[in-house]
Amino acid sequence: MAAGRLEGRTAVITGGCSGIGLATVRRFATEGARVVIGDLDDAQGKDLATEVGGAFVHCDVTDADEVAELFATAQREFGSVDVAFNNAGISPPDDDSILDTGLAAWRRVQDVNLTSVYLCCKAVLPYMREQGRGSIINTASFVAVIGAATSQISYTASKGGVLAMSRELGVQFAREGVRVNALCPGPVDTPMLRELFATDPERAARRLVHVPMGRFARAEEIADAALFLASDESSFITASTFLVDGGISAAYVTPL
């Protein structure tokens, strides 16, 4: 049997207990990765780690010490940190138009979506620089490159920050063997999206009408894109805006 694309490598995934993170944990494991899951869901995390033969670390991604321990655990238990999929994020309903979004909501989204990526990159880079290799994948969004029809001001700003930071890090560390890319999904059918639109079907319809493919992405499709960026198949790709959005960012008028 041929070796998997991540055979013998250690991958750390934040937000690994649901949505894109969960799909990616399982996808990476099928390709031979030793997966370390960082999440707040202790019960699901431990069960998932057992399922894939990996490890779980309770991790608040806004806490620098807990983030440092997440990557230290991967290094200590498996001997390397080859892939970091910095994926944890939130999109709460109180993040809306700038006219309605309060400062507390703004700061919470920035902390979870942007500061956490800063903390994860800061924690993992020393391991990857010492190894002389590594792939960092930061979850941004299609809203980092186009204006969103359904306003989520702090979410949009946070994802723009993730994109800009990923570009800078990709350029800065390219000659040390570390690749950094921003994975930019379009709308994905995840619990987070379903919760956001559950009370507002009209809002969901407004977003869906702009997607040329006429549907939301499946989490597994985004996991496949993360696998590509994690593997040697993307060895000449860094500092990229890797859009997996069903064509939404390219559409001016979408046929119904």
Buried (B, 14 or more C-beta within 10 A) or exposed (E): EEEBBBEEBBBBBBBBBBBBBBBBBBBBBEBEBBBBBBBBBEEBBBEBBEEBEBBBBBBBBBBBEBBBBBBBBBBEEBEBBBBBBBBBBBBBEBBBEEEEBEEEBBEBBBBBBBBBBBBBBBBBBEBBBEBEBBBBBBBBBBBBBBEBEBBBBBBBBBBBBBBBBBBEBBEEBEEBBBBBBBBBBBBBBBEBBEEBBEEEEEEBEEBBEBBBBEEBBBBBBBBBBBBBBBBEEBEEBBBBBBBBBBBBBEBEEBEE
